[in-house]
Amino acid sequence: MSVEVRGLSKQFAPGDQPAVQDVTFQAPTGAITGLLGPSGAGKSTVLRLVAGLEMADRGSIAIGGEDCSHTPVAARGVGFVFQNYALFDHLSVRENVAFGLSVRKAPRSEIDDRVQELLRLVQLEPMGDRRPAQLSGGQRQRVAFARALAVRPKVLLLDEPFGALDARVRLELREWLRQLHAETRITTVLVTHDQDEAFEIAEHVVILFDGRVVQAGPPQEIYDRPINPNVAAFVGGANVFAGQVRHHQAQVGTLAVSAPDLREGKKVQVLVRPHDVKLTLPTRRTAGHRVGWITDLRRVGGYVKLTVELPTGDFVQVESSRAEIDAMEISAGTRVVVDFQGAQVFADGDDDYAI
């Protein structure tokens, strides 16, 4: 059951910047599609438009090939999971899960069977008689998932579902959601601003900036081939340097990256991710101008974060394995040779919206 959005636009007040502008994408059947972007990008607005909680000014929404742009919320066949659980505190877990079926006046036996099935699915069978206040945050969110699934929706919509949880619980629920989806294969649209979350969970990712879709595709494709500097910097935490093309190379000071397709003298932006910066110790063969200085070094578990100052005055963020850094016996103040590996070059002006 795919979700197809075409030309969707929404402005909340006259004169305001549109929250969503000409948004077009497709969430494939049976897959998790991640809507990824910074805060204020329009992700939650898009999700609420798909759900029918807001009505679009322009554009269309189709679920399973049927236009539902003007269909009431209850008739769209979607399940919605919010960041703040939105459970009924006075009802038990079992009653919360059963709520949608009870409203639809389903037979008691059908409700009991479905609730038991879902409690097993979300791994909360022993806790059916507890109140939400007696559960952990992660358990409450699993109840919210079960309640959303109870009415057998065509599509599951998730609005930052793990945003209110601590880091450890978020990691656990990511894995749990992957297992849940493997069992249900329900078409899912997930809103998140967390790149790791989107790339770990989603099979298809839609990047939004300023209410517009900038790029869409498989997560690895977006990471390896970002369409512009904004996407490259957002999904990879890249270092960004201003440079210029000379002799078919984009030069940042005396560091050079191949740029065979750009004309001589063209101003460019060179992006390199922290783990693609290679550090070595200077030797007699090393030209002095390629040498930088480590200004900060922090060990974080099995890897090391470093900041290196280049002769140009630019600072480079670097991530290396702890073993590699320890073998070099370097620390703050050490002189190192800096090389960019896997750098990407964008001509100035390539940051326009592409879709």
C-alpha positions in Angstrom: 0.0 0.0 0.0 2.1 2.9 -1.3 1.7 6.6 -0.3 2.1 9.1 -3.2 2.3 12.8 -2.5 2.3 15.2 -5.4 2.8 19.0 -5.4 1.8 19.3 -1.7 1.8 22.9 -0.3 0.6 24.3 3.0 0.7 27.9 4.4 -0.7 28.4 7.9 -1.2 32.2 7.7 -1.3 34.8 4.9 2.1 36.4 4.5 4.0 33.6 6.3 6.6 31.4 4.7 4.9 28.2 3.5 5.5 25.3 5.8 5.5 22.9 2.9 6.2 23.9 -0.7 5.4 21.7 -3.7 6.4 18.5 -1.9 6.4 15.4 -4.1 7.6 11.9 -3.2 6.4 8.2 -3.0 6.6 5.9 0.0 7.0 2.4 -1.5 4.6 -0.4 -0.5 5.8 -2.4 2.5 8.8 -0.2 3.2 9.8 2.3 5.9 10.3 5.7 4.3 12.1 8.3 6.4 11.3 12.0 6.2 14.6 13.5 7.3 15.7 17.1 7.7 16.5 19.8 10.3 13.9 21.2 12.7 11.5 23.4 10.8 12.0 21.6 7.5 8.2 20.7 7.3 8.5 17.0 8.0 5.7 16.8 10.7 3.5 19.1 8.6 3.8 16.6 5.6 2.9 13.7 7.9 -0.1 15.5 9.3 -1.3 16.3 5.8 -1.0 12.7 4.8 -2.9 11.7 8.0 -5.6 14.3 7.3 -5.0 16.2 10.5 -4.3 19.2 8.3 -5.7 20.0 4.9 -3.3 21.0 2.0 -3.7 24.3 0.1 -2.6 22.5 -3.1 -1.5 19.1 -4.2 -2.8 15.6 -3.8 -2.3 12.5 -1.5 -3.0 9.0 -2.7 -2.9 5.9 -0.5 -2.9 2.6 -2.4 -3.6 4.5 -5.6 -6.8 6.1 -4.2 -6.9 9.9 -3.9 -7.6 10.8 -0.3 -6.7 14.5 -0.4 -10.2 15.4 1.0 -11.0 12.2 2.9 -11.7 12.6 6.6 -9.0 11.3 9.0 -11.1 8.3 10.2 -11.6 7.1 6.6 -8.0 7.2 5.4 -6.9 4.0 7.0 -3.8 5.4 8.8 -2.3 4.7 12.2 -0.5 7.5 13.9 2.2 7.3 16.6 3.1 10.6 18.3 6.3 11.5 20.1 4.5 12.0 23.5 2.7 8.6 23.5 -0.8 10.2 23.8 -2.1 7.3 25.9 -5.1 7.4 28.2 -3.8 7.5 31.7 -7.0 6.2 33.3 -7.1 3.1 31.0 -5.0 0.0 31.3 -2.6 -1.1 28.6 -5.1 -3.6 27.3 -7.9 -0.9 27.2 -5.6 1.6 25.5 -4.8 -1.0 22.8 -8.4 -1.9 22.4 -9.7 1.7 22.2 -9.9 2.1 18.4 -11.7 -1.2 18.0 -14.1 -0.4 20.9 -15.0 2.9 19.2 -15.7 1.0 16.0 -17.9 -1.4 18.1 -16.0 -4.5 17.1 -17.3 -7.7 18.7 -15.8 -8.4 22.2 -14.1 -11.6 21.1 -12.5 -9.9 18.1 -11.2 -7.2 20.4 -9.8 -9.6 22.9 -8.0 -11.7 20.3 -6.6 -8.7 18.5 -5.3 -7.1 21.8 -3.7 -10.3 22.8 -2.0 -10.7 19.4 -0.7 -7.1 19.6 0.6 -7.4 23.2 2.6 -10.4 22.0 3.8 -8.5 19.0 5.1 -5.6 21.1 6.4 -7.9 23.8 4.1 -6.6 26.6 1.9 -9.6 27.3 2.5 -9.7 31.1 1.7 -5.9 31.4 -1.8 -5.8 30.0 -3.5 -4.8 33.3 -1.0 -2.0 34.1 -1.7 1.7 33.7 0.7 3.8 31.5 2.2 5.5 34.6 3.5 2.0 35.7 5.5 1.6 32.5 8.8 2.9 31.3 9.0 5.4 28.4 10.0 2.7 26.0 7.1 0.4 27.1 4.6 3.2 26.8 5.7 3.9 23.2 5.3 0.2 22.4 1.7 0.5 23.7 1.2 3.5 21.4 2.4 1.3 18.4 0.0 -1.5 19.4 -2.9 0.9 19.6 -2.1 2.4 16.2 -1.9 -1.1 14.7 -5.1 -2.4 16.4 -7.4 -1.2 13.6 -5.3 -2.8 10.9 -4.3 0.5 9.2 -3.1 0.6 5.6 -0.3 2.9 6.5 1.6 3.6 9.8 2.7 7.2 10.4 5.4 7.9 13.0 6.2 11.5 14.1 9.5 11.5 16.0 8.3 8.4 17.9 11.6 8.0 19.9 12.3 11.7 20.4 11.2 11.8 24.1 13.4 8.8 25.1 16.9 8.6 26.3 19.7 7.5 24.0 20.0 3.9 25.2 16.2 3.3 24.9 16.1 4.9 21.4 18.7 2.5 20.2 16.8 -0.4 21.6 13.5 0.7 20.1 15.2 1.2 16.7 16.0 -2.5 16.6 12.6 -3.4 18.0 10.9 -1.3 15.2 12.9 -3.1 12.6 11.8 -6.4 13.9 8.2 -5.2 14.2 8.2 -4.1 10.6 9.8 -7.3 9.4 6.8 -9.1 10.9 4.0 -6.7 9.8 5.5 -5.3 6.5 3.1 -2.4 6.8 4.0 0.7 4.7 5.5 3.2 7.2 6.4 6.8 7.0 8.8 7.9 9.8 9.6 11.6 10.6 13.0 12.2 12.2 15.8 14.7 12.3 18.2 12.0 13.4 20.3 10.9 10.5 21.5 7.7 12.2 17.9 6.8 13.0 16.7 7.3 9.5 19.6 5.5 7.8 19.4 2.6 10.2 15.7 2.0 10.0 14.5 3.4 6.6 14.8 1.7 3.2 13.9 4.9 1.4 14.8 8.4 2.6 13.3 11.8 1.7 15.4 14.9 2.6 13.5 18.1 3.3 14.9 21.6 3.7 12.7 24.7 4.2 9.5 22.8 3.3 10.9 21.4 0.1 12.1 18.0 -1.0 15.7 18.2 -2.0 16.7 14.6 -2.6 15.0 11.2 -2.2 16.4 7.6 -2.6 18.0 4.7 -0.7 19.9 5.9 2.3 23.3 4.7 1.1 22.8 6.5 -2.3 22.1 9.7 -0.6 25.1 9.3 1.7 27.5 8.4 -1.2 26.0 10.8 -3.8 24.4 13.8 -2.2 22.9 16.2 -4.7 24.3 19.4 -3.2 26.5 20.7 -0.4 23.6 21.2 2.0 22.6 17.5 1.8 26.3 16.4 2.0 26.9 18.5 5.1 23.6 17.4 6.7 23.9 13.6 6.2 27.6 13.3 6.9 28.6 16.1 9.2 31.1 17.1 6.5 33.9 19.7 6.7 33.2 22.4 4.1 36.0 24.5 2.6 35.9 27.2 -0.1 38.2 26.5 -3.0 39.0 27.2 -6.6 39.7 25.0 -9.6 43.2 25.2 -10.9 44.7 22.7 -13.4 41.7 20.4 -13.1 41.9 20.3 -9.3 39.8 21.9 -6.6 42.4 23.6 -4.3 41.9 24.5 -0.7 45.2 26.2 0.1 47.7 23.6 -1.0 45.3 20.6 -0.6 44.0 19.5 -3.9 41.0 17.3 -5.0 40.5 16.1 -8.5 37.8 18.1 -10.4 38.2 17.2 -14.1 34.8 18.4 -15.2 34.9 22.0 -13.8 36.4 24.9 -15.7 39.6 26.7 -14.7 39.1 29.3 -12.0 35.6 28.1 -11.0 34.9 28.7 -7.3 33.9 25.6 -5.5 33.0 24.0 -2.2 35.0 21.0 -1.1 33.3 18.7 1.4 35.1 15.9 3.2 33.6 13.8 6.0 35.6 13.5 9.3 36.4 9.8 8.7 37.7 10.5 5.2 40.5 12.8 6.5 43.8 10.9 6.6 46.5 12.0 9.1 50.1 10.9 8.9 53.2 12.1 10.6 55.6 14.5 8.7 58.6 13.1 7.0 61.5 14.7 5.1 59.6 14.3 1.9 56.5 16.1 3.3 56.1 19.6 2.0 55.7 21.9 5.0 52.6 23.6 3.7 50.6 20.4 3.9 51.3 20.1 7.6 48.6 21.1 10.2 48.5 21.1 13.9 46.2 19.2 16.2 44.4 21.7 18.4 42.0 19.2 20.1 41.9 15.5 20.7 39.2 13.6 22.4 38.8 9.8 22.9 35.2 8.6 22.5 35.0 4.9 23.1 36.7 3.0 20.2 37.5 6.1 18.1 39.1 9.5 18.5 37.8 13.0 17.5 40.4 15.5 16.5 40.5 19.1 15.3 43.4 20.1 13.0 44.3 23.6 12.0 45.5 24.0 8.5 48.0 26.7 7.3 45.1 28.5 5.7 43.5 29.0 9.1 40.7 26.5 8.3 39.9 23.9 10.9 39.3 20.2 10.0 37.3 17.8 12.1 38.7 14.3 12.0 37.5 10.9 13.2 40.0 8.0 13.4 40.1 4.7 15.2 41.7 4.7 18.6 44.2 2.1 17.5 45.4 4.2 14.6 45.9 7.3 16.7 47.5 5.5 19.6 50.0 3.9 17.1 51.0 7.3 15.9 51.5 8.5 19.4 50.0 11.9 18.7 48.4 14.5 21.0 47.3 18.1 21.0 50.0 20.2 19.5 51.4 17.4 17.3 52.2 18.4 13.7 50.5 16.1 11.1 50.1 15.8 7.4 46.5 16.1 6.2 45.1 14.4 3.1 41.5 14.3 1.9 40.1 10.9 0.9 36.7 10.6 -0.7 36.2 14.4 -0.9 33.3 15.8 -2.9 33.5 19.0 -5.0 30.5 21.2 -5.7 30.5 24.3 -7.9 29.2 27.4 -6.2 25.5 27.6 -6.9 24.9 23.8 -6.6 22.9 24.3 -3.4 19.7 25.1 -5.2 16.7 22.8 -4.6 16.9 19.9 -7.0 13.4 18.5 -6.8 
